[in-house]
Amino acid sequence: AGSGEPVDDTMTYRYREEKGFIASVVIDNKTFTGRQLKALNAREFPDADTLRAAKRFTRMALKPYLGGKPLKSRELFRQFMPKRTVKTHYE
């Protein structure tokens, strides 16, 4: 992590701006498990927990650059996605 030590699957790490991840004994919404960090580094998202961790980390990492403004990524993606139509059983 931030100390240069290898990430341990069983440890908990806290993200610090400009410092990276440091070992933490506190577990809250700003901490990640070593397993989650390894999965994020490998860009592998094997389960919902890892996906949530990726989303949470992305928000934390981008927050200082957004200046409190929302990202609005859903609106951006909607511009490029085909509109979905819902079929009913009456058609």
C-alpha positions in Angstrom: 0.0 0.0 0.0 1.2 3.6 0.6 4.1 2.3 2.7 5.5 0.2 -0.2 4.5 -3.0 1.6 2.6 -5.6 -0.4 -1.2 -5.6 0.0 -2.5 -8.3 2.3 -5.9 -9.8 1.5 -6.9 -9.9 5.2 -5.9 -6.3 6.0 -8.1 -3.2 5.8 -6.8 -0.1 4.0 -7.9 3.6 4.0 -7.5 5.8 0.9 -5.8 9.1 1.5 -5.6 11.8 -1.1 -2.1 12.1 -2.6 -0.8 9.3 -0.4 -2.7 6.3 -1.6 -3.8 3.5 0.6 -2.6 3.0 4.1 -3.3 0.2 6.6 -6.2 0.9 8.9 -7.7 -0.7 12.0 -10.9 1.3 11.5 -13.5 -0.2 9.2 -15.9 2.3 7.6 -17.1 3.6 4.2 -13.6 5.0 3.5 -11.8 1.6 3.9 -11.2 -1.3 1.5 -10.1 -4.8 2.1 -6.8 -6.0 0.6 -8.8 -8.5 -1.5 -10.9 -5.6 -3.0 -7.7 -3.6 -3.8 -6.1 -6.5 -5.6 -9.3 -7.0 -7.6 -9.4 -3.3 -8.5 -5.8 -3.3 -9.5 -6.4 -6.3 -11.8 -9.6 -4.7 -13.1 -11.5 -7.8 -12.1 -15.0 -7.5 -10.6 -16.0 -11.0 -9.7 -18.9 -10.0 -7.4 -21.3 -7.2 -6.3 -19.1 -6.3 -3.3 -16.1 -5.7 -5.6 -18.2 -3.6 -8.0 -19.5 -1.5 -5.1 -15.9 -1.0 -3.8 -14.8 0.1 -7.3 -17.7 2.6 -7.5 -16.9 3.9 -4.0 -13.2 4.3 -4.7 -13.9 6.1 -8.0 -16.1 8.6 -6.2 -13.5 9.2 -3.5 -10.7 9.6 -6.0 -12.6 12.0 -8.3 -14.2 14.1 -5.5 -11.3 16.6 -5.1 -11.4 17.3 -8.9 -15.2 17.8 -9.2 -15.4 20.7 -6.7 -18.6 19.4 -5.2 -20.4 19.1 -8.5 -22.1 15.8 -9.6 -20.4 13.7 -12.2 -23.6 13.1 -14.2 -22.1 10.0 -15.9 -25.6 8.4 -16.4 -26.7 11.4 -18.5 -23.5 11.1 -20.6 -24.0 7.4 -21.2 -27.7 7.8 -22.1 -26.7 9.9 -25.1 -24.8 7.0 -26.6 -27.1 4.1 -25.6 -30.0 3.1 -27.8 -33.4 3.8 -26.4 -35.0 0.7 -24.9 -38.6 -0.1 -25.6 -40.8 -2.1 -23.3 -42.9 -4.8 -24.9 -46.1 -5.8 -23.3 -47.8 -9.1 -23.6 -50.6 -7.4 -25.5 -48.4 -6.8 -28.6 
